Amino acid sequence: AIFARFPLNFDSPDKDDAFISGEVVRLMMRGKDHTKWTKGCQELLSVGKGLLVMALVQGLDVISMYVEKLEAANHTGILCEVYAAANKRTVDDEEMKKFYRLKGWLIDKEALKAAIHHARVVRGEDAL
């Protein structure tokens, strides 16, 4: 819970942001039944924003273990958002749609956007 309060820089994250995000993701996903998470729940949103920061700083390979767990729990919508944002594209981008179809993922446009908005509001920043 303490790590989740650390102010993350979503516009240009650094290694500190990636470390804190990694710890949040690791703690949120450790020993949990991810299939019981509902779309838009706080745990899923926190994991999504953490995965995005990790992917932006360290690359998509770093999050592969968590991607597999979320795929198994059928939370592919948040993964679509993470991969699109990490590639600096929109979820509706044709290349991203091809990738999602290849992976068999369903698109959830608003989940990660809501997580980032929530984090900025909590930190007192102006929301987008």
KOLKE-454831 format. One record per residue (C-alpha): x, y, z. Coordinates in nm, 2 decimals, decimal comma, always signed. Example, Ala and Ser with C-alpha at 12.3 -4.5 7.8 and 13.67 -1.06 7.14 Angstrom:
BEGIN
        u        v        w
    +1,23    -0,45    +0,78
    +1,37    -0,11    +0,71
***
This chain:
BEGIN
        u        v        w
    +0,00    +0,00    +0,00
    +0,29    +0,24    +0,07
    +0,44    +0,18    -0,27
    +0,12    +0,26    -0,44
    +0,14    +0,61    -0,30
    +0,47    +0,69    -0,46
    +0,43    +0,96    -0,72
    +0,50    +0,81    -1,06
    +0,59    +1,01    -1,37
    +0,38    +0,86    -1,65
    +0,50    +1,10    -1,91
    +0,87    +1,01    -1,88
    +0,92    +0,74    -1,62
    +1,27    +0,66    -1,49
    +1,43    +0,35    -1,32
    +1,29    +0,46    -0,98
    +0,94    +0,47    -1,12
    +1,00    +0,12    -1,28
    +1,13    -0,02    -0,96
    +0,84    +0,11    -0,75
    +0,59    +0,00    -1,02
    +0,75    -0,35    -1,03
    +0,71    -0,38    -0,65
    +0,35    -0,27    -0,67
    +0,27    -0,53    -0,94
    +0,46    -0,80    -0,77
    +0,29    -0,75    -0,44
    -0,06    -0,71    -0,60
    -0,03    -1,03    -0,80
    +0,15    -1,25    -0,55
    -0,07    -1,53    -0,42
    -0,39    -1,38    -0,56
    -0,67    -1,54    -0,76
    -0,67    -1,31    -1,06
    -0,98    -1,47    -1,20
    -1,19    -1,30    -0,93
    -1,08    -0,95    -1,02
    -1,35    -0,76    -1,20
    -1,31    -0,53    -1,49
    -1,21    -0,19    -1,35
    -1,13    -0,31    -1,00
    -0,86    -0,12    -0,82
    -0,62    -0,42    -0,81
    -0,64    -0,46    -1,19
    -0,60    -0,09    -1,26
    -0,30    -0,07    -1,03
    -0,14    -0,37    -1,20
    -0,21    -0,22    -1,54
    -0,05    +0,12    -1,47
    +0,25    -0,06    -1,30
    +0,30    -0,28    -1,60
    +0,29    +0,02    -1,83
    +0,56    +0,20    -1,64
    +0,78    -0,11    -1,63
    +0,73    -0,17    -2,00
    +0,81    +0,20    -2,09
    +1,14    +0,19    -1,89
    +1,26    -0,17    -1,92
    +1,08    -0,31    -2,23
    +0,79    -0,54    -2,28
    +1,00    -0,85    -2,21
    +1,02    -0,76    -1,84
    +0,64    -0,79    -1,80
    +0,60    -1,12    -1,98
    +0,55    -1,33    -1,66
    +0,27    -1,10    -1,55
    +0,12    -1,09    -1,90
    +0,09    -1,47    -1,89
    -0,09    -1,46    -1,55
    -0,33    -1,20    -1,67
    -0,40    -1,39    -1,99
    -0,47    -1,70    -1,79
    -0,72    -1,50    -1,59
    -0,88    -1,35    -1,90
    -0,78    -0,99    -1,83
    -0,67    -0,92    -2,18
    -0,84    -0,59    -2,20
    -0,59    -0,43    -1,97
    -0,31    -0,59    -2,16
    -0,43    -0,43    -2,48
    -0,41    -0,09    -2,31
    -0,06    -0,16    -2,17
    +0,08    -0,28    -2,50
    -0,07    +0,01    -2,70
    +0,06    +0,27    -2,46
    +0,40    +0,11    -2,44
    +0,42    +0,12    -2,82
    +0,30    +0,48    -2,82
    -0,01    +0,39    -3,02
    -0,38    +0,38    -2,95
    -0,58    +0,07    -2,88
    -0,76    +0,13    -3,21
    -0,44    +0,14    -3,42
    -0,46    -0,11    -3,70
    -0,12    -0,26    -3,62
    -0,22    -0,31    -3,26
    -0,55    -0,47    -3,36
    -0,36    -0,72    -3,57
    -0,14    -0,79    -3,27
    -0,44    -0,84    -3,04
    -0,61    -1,07    -3,29
    -0,28    -1,27    -3,31
    -0,27    -1,30    -2,93
    -0,65    -1,36    -2,90
    -0,70    -1,06    -2,68
    -1,02    -0,86    -2,63
    -0,99    -0,48    -2,62
    -1,09    -0,27    -2,31
    -1,03    +0,09    -2,41
    -1,10    +0,26    -2,08
    -0,94    +0,05    -1,81
    -0,58    +0,18    -1,82
    -0,69    +0,53    -1,90
    -0,90    +0,53    -1,58
    -0,60    +0,39    -1,38
    -0,37    +0,67    -1,49
    -0,64    +0,93    -1,44
    -0,70    +0,80    -1,08
    -0,33    +0,81    -1,00
    -0,29    +1,17    -1,12
    -0,60    +1,27    -0,92
    -0,46    +1,10    -0,61
    -0,13    +1,29    -0,65
    -0,32    +1,62    -0,69
    -0,21    +1,67    -1,06
    -0,45    +1,80    -1,32
    -0,62    +1,51    -1,49
    -0,61    +1,48    -1,86
***
